Amino acid sequence: MTVEKVDATLADFDAHFDRLFGPSADDGKLKLLLFLADREPSSSLTWCPDCNVAEPVIYEKLEALQGRDAVLLRAYVGDKPTWRDPAHPWRVDPRFGLKGVPTLIRWEKGAAAARLEDDEAHLRDKIDALLGAGN
């Protein structure tokens, strides 16, 4: 089992999303989107405490997946002022409707099939359920 991790920003997200999640990308891989806060230049951490807690747990669970390849598109929402804007593109995009970060979404058949938002994206049993539901 391999996990392909691809990083995207607001500027290049659509190109990555179309390539990895579009109709021509039906390759049997588990498709996941992880919306995260941008990393602070002075450290490897993000400005979002919930992201810093959830991220390692999500990666641990992904690495433990058996028998299925996965693609993880990590989408960085920007700095705190950019994210706090109610008109942030991923807040208003009906495909995602983000309310908080981190948000982990399992993508199937052109839509969000399951999601964990900021208050539960660090919970191991919830991550297991989201990852296992697509098998």
Contacts in CASP RR format, 6 or more apart in sequence:
PFRMAT RR
TARGET T0000
AUTHOR 0000-0000-0000
METHOD contacts of the structure
MODEL  1
MTVEKVDATLADFDAHFDRLFGPSADDGKLKLLLFLADREPSSSLTWCPD
CNVAEPVIYEKLEALQGRDAVLLRAYVGDKPTWRDPAHPWRVDPRFGLKG
VPTLIRWEKGAAAARLEDDEAHLRDKIDALLGAGN
1 65 0 8 1.000
1 66 0 8 1.000
1 67 0 8 1.000
1 68 0 8 1.000
1 69 0 8 1.000
1 70 0 8 1.000
2 69 0 8 1.000
2 70 0 8 1.000
3 62 0 8 1.000
3 63 0 8 1.000
3 65 0 8 1.000
3 69 0 8 1.000
3 70 0 8 1.000
3 71 0 8 1.000
3 72 0 8 1.000
4 29 0 8 1.000
4 69 0 8 1.000
4 70 0 8 1.000
4 71 0 8 1.000
4 72 0 8 1.000
5 72 0 8 1.000
5 74 0 8 1.000
6 16 0 8 1.000
6 20 0 8 1.000
6 71 0 8 1.000
6 72 0 8 1.000
6 73 0 8 1.000
6 74 0 8 1.000
7 74 0 8 1.000
7 76 0 8 1.000
8 16 0 8 1.000
8 17 0 8 1.000
8 73 0 8 1.000
8 74 0 8 1.000
8 75 0 8 1.000
8 76 0 8 1.000
9 75 0 8 1.000
9 76 0 8 1.000
9 78 0 8 1.000
10 76 0 8 1.000
10 77 0 8 1.000
10 78 0 8 1.000
10 82 0 8 1.000
10 89 0 8 1.000
10 90 0 8 1.000
13 75 0 8 1.000
16 73 0 8 1.000
17 73 0 8 1.000
19 25 0 8 1.000
20 31 0 8 1.000
20 71 0 8 1.000
20 73 0 8 1.000
21 31 0 8 1.000
21 33 0 8 1.000
21 73 0 8 1.000
21 107 0 8 1.000
21 110 0 8 1.000
22 110 0 8 1.000
23 110 0 8 1.000
25 31 0 8 1.000
28 69 0 8 1.000
29 68 0 8 1.000
29 69 0 8 1.000
29 70 0 8 1.000
29 71 0 8 1.000
30 65 0 8 1.000
30 68 0 8 1.000
30 69 0 8 1.000
30 70 0 8 1.000
30 71 0 8 1.000
30 106 0 8 1.000
30 131 0 8 1.000
30 134 0 8 1.000
31 70 0 8 1.000
31 71 0 8 1.000
31 73 0 8 1.000
31 106 0 8 1.000
31 107 0 8 1.000
31 108 0 8 1.000
32 62 0 8 1.000
32 70 0 8 1.000
32 71 0 8 1.000
32 72 0 8 1.000
32 73 0 8 1.000
32 104 0 8 1.000
32 105 0 8 1.000
32 106 0 8 1.000
32 107 0 8 1.000
33 72 0 8 1.000
33 73 0 8 1.000
33 75 0 8 1.000
33 96 0 8 1.000
33 103 0 8 1.000
33 104 0 8 1.000
33 105 0 8 1.000
33 107 0 8 1.000
34 55 0 8 1.000
34 58 0 8 1.000
34 72 0 8 1.000
34 73 0 8 1.000
34 74 0 8 1.000
34 75 0 8 1.000
34 102 0 8 1.000
34 103 0 8 1.000
34 104 0 8 1.000
34 105 0 8 1.000
35 75 0 8 1.000
35 77 0 8 1.000
35 90 0 8 1.000
35 96 0 8 1.000
35 98 0 8 1.000
35 100 0 8 1.000
35 101 0 8 1.000
35 102 0 8 1.000
35 103 0 8 1.000
35 104 0 8 1.000
35 105 0 8 1.000
36 46 0 8 1.000
36 48 0 8 1.000
36 51 0 8 1.000
36 55 0 8 1.000
36 74 0 8 1.000
36 75 0 8 1.000
36 76 0 8 1.000
36 77 0 8 1.000
36 101 0 8 1.000
36 102 0 8 1.000
37 46 0 8 1.000
37 47 0 8 1.000
37 48 0 8 1.000
37 51 0 8 1.000
37 76 0 8 1.000
37 77 0 8 1.000
37 78 0 8 1.000
37 80 0 8 1.000
37 83 0 8 1.000
37 101 0 8 1.000
37 102 0 8 1.000
38 46 0 8 1.000
38 47 0 8 1.000
38 76 0 8 1.000
38 77 0 8 1.000
38 78 0 8 1.000
38 79 0 8 1.000
39 45 0 8 1.000
39 46 0 8 1.000
39 76 0 8 1.000
40 46 0 8 1.000
40 47 0 8 1.000
45 52 0 8 1.000
46 52 0 8 1.000
46 55 0 8 1.000
47 79 0 8 1.000
47 80 0 8 1.000
48 101 0 8 1.000
48 102 0 8 1.000
50 101 0 8 1.000
50 102 0 8 1.000
50 118 0 8 1.000
50 119 0 8 1.000
50 121 0 8 1.000
50 122 0 8 1.000
51 101 0 8 1.000
51 102 0 8 1.000
53 122 0 8 1.000
54 102 0 8 1.000
54 104 0 8 1.000
54 118 0 8 1.000
54 121 0 8 1.000
54 122 0 8 1.000
55 102 0 8 1.000
57 122 0 8 1.000
57 124 0 8 1.000
57 127 0 8 1.000
58 102 0 8 1.000
58 104 0 8 1.000
58 121 0 8 1.000
58 122 0 8 1.000
58 127 0 8 1.000
61 124 0 8 1.000
61 127 0 8 1.000
61 128 0 8 1.000
61 131 0 8 1.000
62 70 0 8 1.000
62 72 0 8 1.000
62 131 0 8 1.000
65 131 0 8 1.000
68 135 0 8 1.000
75 90 0 8 1.000
77 83 0 8 1.000
77 88 0 8 1.000
77 90 0 8 1.000
77 98 0 8 1.000
77 101 0 8 1.000
82 88 0 8 1.000
83 101 0 8 1.000
85 91 0 8 1.000
88 98 0 8 1.000
90 96 0 8 1.000
90 97 0 8 1.000
90 98 0 8 1.000
91 97 0 8 1.000
91 98 0 8 1.000
91 99 0 8 1.000
95 111 0 8 1.000
95 112 0 8 1.000
96 103 0 8 1.000
96 105 0 8 1.000
96 112 0 8 1.000
99 117 0 8 1.000
99 118 0 8 1.000
100 117 0 8 1.000
100 118 0 8 1.000
101 118 0 8 1.000
102 118 0 8 1.000
102 121 0 8 1.000
103 115 0 8 1.000
103 116 0 8 1.000
103 117 0 8 1.000
103 118 0 8 1.000
103 121 0 8 1.000
104 115 0 8 1.000
104 116 0 8 1.000
104 121 0 8 1.000
104 127 0 8 1.000
104 130 0 8 1.000
105 112 0 8 1.000
105 114 0 8 1.000
105 115 0 8 1.000
106 112 0 8 1.000
106 113 0 8 1.000
106 114 0 8 1.000
106 115 0 8 1.000
106 130 0 8 1.000
106 131 0 8 1.000
106 133 0 8 1.000
106 134 0 8 1.000
107 113 0 8 1.000
108 134 0 8 1.000
113 133 0 8 1.000
113 134 0 8 1.000
114 129 0 8 1.000
114 130 0 8 1.000
114 133 0 8 1.000
114 134 0 8 1.000
115 130 0 8 1.000
116 123 0 8 1.000
116 126 0 8 1.000
116 127 0 8 1.000
116 130 0 8 1.000
120 126 0 8 1.000
121 127 0 8 1.000
END
